[in-house]
Amino acid sequence: MIPIRSSRPDDAPALFAVWLAAVRSTHDFLSEEDIAFYADLVRDQYLPAAALMVAVDGDDRPVGFLGMTGSKIDTLFVDPAWHGRGIGRALVAHALKGGPELTVDVNEQNSAARAFYRRLGFREVGRSALDDSGRPFPLLHLALDGASQENPTGA
């Protein structure tokens, strides 16, 4: 069982460290300048304002987090040291407690994320040539509904 709790203001530095490590591990299509651009937004705007679901280790240290707006997953990042241990799957399962339908946008170039969501039963429903910041990083729009979903908890 992976403990998941709500984020707290004092989590921000640890959550930023998780985000940065995960981006460096999975977003090899981004330049250092791109990472710096997004880092400023994540650190200074997103993390201080977002209500997040945080997966923690036995010492209550964040190892992954998920943010949502309605039924849309806005962000899901897991510390690379914890990849493959069910953290992302547990966070998505936790998000499903809000209802059987979820959507998410994933960078087209991020093959690991695309494969992760596909394993959970998400299907492509659209594509955008630009990301939400208007940058040339295409997004795939994915959806999970009750009819297409695998059990994300693995049970």
N, C-alpha and C positions, 0 to 999 in steps of 0.2 A: 504494500500500500504506500503510495507516494503522497505525503502530506501536501495539501494545497490550501492556501489561506489568501485573504485579501492583502493587497499591498499596503505598506505604511510609508509615511514620508521619509523615514530613515532608511528605507530600502533603496532609494534612488541611486546612490553610488554603486551598490552591488548589482542592481539591475542594469545600469549602464555598462558595467564590466561584462556582464553576461551578453548583452547586446553586441558590444564591440568584439568580443571573442567569437561569437557565433557568426557575425558578419565576415570577419577575417577568415573564418573557416569555410564558409559556404558561398560567399559572394565574390568569387575570384574574377568576375567580370567588372567589378568596380575598381577604379583607380584610387590611389591614396587621396586625391583631391575630392573624389566622389564620397569616399568614406568620411572625410572631414566635414563636408557639406551636410550629410545626413546626421553625423554625430552631434553637430551643434543643435539641430532640430530635436533629436531624440533626448539629449541631455538637458537642454534648456527649456524646451516647450512641451514635448510629449510626456516624459516621465513625471515631471512635477504635477501635471494636471490629470493624468490617467488613473482610473480605478482598474487595477490589474488583478488577475489571478496569478498567484506566485507559488510555484513548486519549490519546496525547501528540503534540505538534507536533515539529518538527525539533530543538527545543532541550530536549526532554524535559519540557515543561510540559503538565500535564493540560488537555485540552480536552473530555473527556467521561468518564463512568464508568458501570459496570454492576455491580450486586451481586446475588448469587443465594443461595438456600437450596435445595439439591437441584436440581430442574429448574424452580424458580420464580424468575422475575426479580423481585427485591424493589424494585429501583431502577434507573432508566436516565435519566441527565441529560446533556445536551450544551450546552456554552457556546453561547448564541444567535449569537455571531459565527461559529460553525462549523456552524450549521444548514444543511442541504442539501448537505453535502459528503461524505455517506456515513459519518459517524462512528457514528451510532446503528445503522445497518445492519451496519457492521463489528463493533460490539460484540455484536450479536445473533448474527452468524455465528460469532464467537468462542465465545459461550455454547453454540452448537449442537455444538461439539466434544465436549461432555459427553454428548451423546445427542440423538436426533431429536425429542424432545418437550420443549416448553417451555410454561409458563403465566405469566401476568402479570395483575395487577389494574391497571386504569387508571381515573382519575377520569372519570365519565360526562360532566362538563362540559368536559373537555379534548379538544376536537374534533381538534386537531392530533395528539395522541398516538393517539387512536382511529384516525385515518386512516393514520398511520405503521404501526401494527401490522396494520391491515387490508391494506395494501400488501404486507406480508411474509407474508400468508397466515393470520394469527391469526383465529380465529372466536370469537364470544361463546358462552360456555357457562353463564353465570349472572350474577346481579346481587345486590349488597347495598345496602341503603338507607343504611348508615353506613360510614365508612371504618374503618381498623384502630384508630383512636383513639376510636371511638365518636362521631365528629362527623358532621353531616348533609351529607356529600359522597359521594354514591352512587358505588360502584365497579362497573365491569363486569369480570367474570372472563373472560379470554381464554385460548385454548389454540392451540398449534401442534403438529401431529403430522406424521409423515412423509407421510401421505396428502394433507394439505391445504397443505403448505408450498411456497412459492415459494423460489427460491434467494436467501437474504438477502444473499449476497455480490454479487449482480448479475452473476455470471459465467455 
